[in-house]
Amino acid sequence: MNFVIAIDGPAASGKTTTAKEVAKKLNITYLDTGAMYRAFAYYVLSNSMDIEDEDVINGVVEKVKIELENVDGQIRVLLNKEDVSDRIRNEMISQAASKVSTYPKVREHLVKLQREVGEKYPLVAEGRDIGTVVFPKADLKFFFDCSVEERAKRRYREYLEKGMDIDIEKLKKEIIERDNRDRRRENAPLRMAEDAILIDTTNLSKEEQIDIVIQEAKKRKAGL
Ligand code: DC
């Protein structure tokens, strides 16, 4: 297997910002597994399927082609060849992704795709089950945590920058709801791998988060 850095943690804990930048600095591939669940959820909603109907959803899992492509240094999410990157970053899709991710067949299919990427390239992969299920033998594992207040603030600022205004209290509730679902599901729940390094990002800057991961990666690569 190629060199893999796994970053797991709850919603808006800093995984994406860190993983993207670490991938750039180490010149390795960035794998956003949440984007794959989001793209699948987008397919379900845009085809007016009943998200609660697991059988119907199981029936389309194999039909949906999800690819992540690097276009001029930006990761684009392709759903059946259509670029849906800008349409999957909102709270409706966040909740829907969390729901479809409880279905074992959906997970099985997406985990297979994720492992295929790991077969091809060294990578930084982020998600909920990377260190526990997708790449249990990853070279380096991190679990990011962060207070829910800070996570709501961060997500709120991201939405504002994109011109989306959303009530911060509502956002906080949605984050808590999603965390609970992701932690309590039976199949590959969000949890810290025993050999992961726990990082509380509540009081860390982006630069500090990135630096911690880079320093650990350098140590690991040097065999220390
Ligand atoms: O990381 P994110 O917010 O983009 O993920 C969206 C949802 O997808 C998340 O609430 C649960 C699901 N997910 C998962 O179950 N396993 C992963 N490895 C990544 C995401």
Residues whose N, C-alpha, C, O or C-beta is under 5 A from the ligand:
A	BS01	DC	A11 T33 G34 A35 Y37 S94 A97 S98 S101 E126 G127 R128 D129 R178 D182
